[in-house]
Amino acid sequence: MNLLLTSQKGSEAKASAEFKEIALQRGHRKLHIEKSAFDGVLEIEIENSRDFVAFMREYVRSEPFRVHYIQRMIPVDVVVDTNLEQIKEAATQIAPQILQGESFRIEISERDSPLTRKELIDTIAEVVDRKVNLNSPDKVLQVEVLGEYTAMSVVRPDEILSIIKLKRSS
């Protein structure tokens, strides 16, 4: 999985069909979509997820009424088991994407997490030696806890696409 997609609960099949249609229009033939164990969450494997998110941003700006079921898209760098040791290791692995001199913030979305937010933040902050900026960071270390496994990525704030926010600002 290199992309998480969220939809309203119960609309996963419609969001999946909508995503497939747009991806095929874009020329993506190799993609795999799987419903996660959590309502409203789809796990996707697609070529170059970050480019696709950038494409979707422009697609929604030009065709805001063509996207009905997809709510958010989050690129994923690494997936690990939900335990502090593996999360710490993954954070160490992806932290170099936050360049020297750049600021960051940790964003956590939890679904059935066996760990507390404080445990997650403390574990990650321990290995990321960069300046923290909660209001306007250069990068976001995104943590998506999905029960027994956790998806993590380092992204620019604009690489996480909220369709709803984008439609409101257009």
C-alpha positions in Angstrom: 0.0 0.0 0.0 1.3 3.4 -0.9 -1.9 5.5 -0.7 -4.7 5.7 1.8 -8.1 6.9 0.7 -10.9 7.8 2.9 -14.6 8.0 2.2 -17.8 8.2 4.2 -18.7 5.0 6.0 -20.7 2.8 3.7 -19.4 4.6 0.5 -16.2 2.6 0.1 -17.4 0.7 -3.0 -18.5 4.0 -4.7 -15.2 5.7 -3.7 -13.3 2.7 -5.1 -15.2 2.9 -8.4 -14.7 6.6 -8.6 -11.0 6.3 -7.9 -10.6 3.5 -10.5 -12.4 5.6 -13.1 -10.2 8.6 -12.5 -7.0 6.5 -12.4 -7.8 4.8 -15.7 -8.5 8.2 -17.3 -5.0 9.2 -16.1 -3.5 6.1 -17.7 -2.9 4.0 -14.5 -3.5 0.4 -15.5 -1.7 -1.2 -12.6 -3.5 -0.5 -9.4 -4.8 -2.5 -6.5 -7.6 -1.3 -4.1 -8.5 -3.1 -1.0 -11.1 -2.2 1.7 -9.4 -2.0 5.1 -10.8 -3.5 8.2 -12.0 0.1 9.1 -15.1 1.7 7.7 -14.3 4.5 5.2 -10.7 3.5 4.6 -9.3 2.0 1.4 -5.8 0.8 0.9 -4.4 1.5 -2.5 -1.2 0.5 -4.4 -0.7 2.7 -7.4 2.3 3.8 -9.4 3.7 7.1 -8.0 1.1 7.9 -5.4 2.4 11.5 -4.8 2.1 12.4 -8.5 -1.4 11.0 -8.5 -2.4 13.1 -5.5 -1.0 16.2 -7.3 -3.0 15.2 -10.4 -6.2 14.8 -8.2 -5.7 18.2 -6.7 -5.8 19.8 -10.2 -8.6 17.4 -11.3 -10.8 18.5 -8.4 -10.0 22.2 -9.0 -11.1 21.9 -12.7 -13.9 19.4 -12.2 -15.1 19.9 -8.6 -18.5 18.2 -9.1 -17.0 15.0 -10.6 -15.7 13.7 -7.3 -18.4 12.7 -4.9 -17.2 9.9 -2.7 -13.4 10.3 -2.2 -12.8 12.5 0.9 -9.0 12.4 1.6 -5.9 10.9 0.0 -2.7 10.3 2.0 0.5 9.0 0.4 2.3 6.3 2.4 6.0 5.7 2.6 6.2 2.7 5.0 3.8 0.3 6.7 4.8 -1.4 10.0 3.2 -3.4 12.8 1.8 -1.2 15.5 4.4 -1.5 18.1 6.7 1.2 19.4 10.0 -0.4 18.2 8.9 -0.8 14.6 7.3 2.7 14.6 10.6 4.2 15.9 12.6 2.3 13.3 10.2 3.5 10.5 10.4 7.1 11.8 14.3 6.8 11.7 14.1 5.5 8.1 11.8 8.3 6.8 13.0 11.2 8.9 15.8 12.2 6.5 13.1 13.4 4.1 12.8 16.3 6.6 15.9 18.3 5.5 18.2 20.1 7.9 16.7 23.5 8.5 13.1 22.4 7.7 10.4 22.3 10.4 7.9 19.5 10.9 4.8 18.4 12.9 3.6 15.0 13.7 0.0 14.3 12.7 -1.7 11.1 14.1 -4.9 9.5 13.0 -5.8 6.6 15.1 -8.2 3.7 14.4 -8.3 1.0 17.1 -4.8 2.0 18.4 -3.2 -0.1 21.1 -0.9 2.9 21.8 -1.6 6.3 23.1 -1.0 9.5 21.2 1.6 10.5 23.7 3.5 7.2 23.3 3.5 7.7 19.5 4.5 11.3 19.6 7.3 10.7 22.2 8.7 7.7 20.3 8.8 9.5 17.0 10.0 12.9 18.3 12.9 11.0 20.0 14.4 10.1 16.6 13.5 13.2 14.5 16.0 15.9 15.3 14.3 18.8 13.5 12.6 22.0 14.6 8.9 21.6 15.4 6.3 24.0 14.0 2.7 23.1 14.8 1.2 25.9 12.7 2.9 26.0 9.4 5.6 23.2 9.1 7.6 22.5 6.0 6.9 18.8 6.4 4.3 16.6 8.2 5.2 13.2 9.6 1.8 11.5 9.0 1.0 8.5 11.2 -2.1 6.5 10.3 -2.7 3.8 12.9 -5.0 1.1 11.5 -5.2 -1.4 14.4 -2.4 -3.9 14.2 -0.5 -2.0 11.5 0.6 1.6 11.0 1.1 3.6 7.8 3.7 6.4 8.0 4.9 9.1 5.6 6.8 12.4 5.4 4.9 14.8 3.2 4.6 18.5 2.5 1.3 19.8 3.9 -0.1 20.1 0.4 0.6 16.4 -0.4 -2.3 15.3 1.8 -5.4 16.0 -0.2 -8.7 16.9 1.5 -11.3 17.0 -1.3 -13.8 18.8 1.0 -11.4 21.6 1.9 -10.3 21.9 -1.7 -13.9 22.3 -2.9 -14.6 24.9 -0.2 -11.6 27.0 -1.2 -12.3 26.8 -5.0 
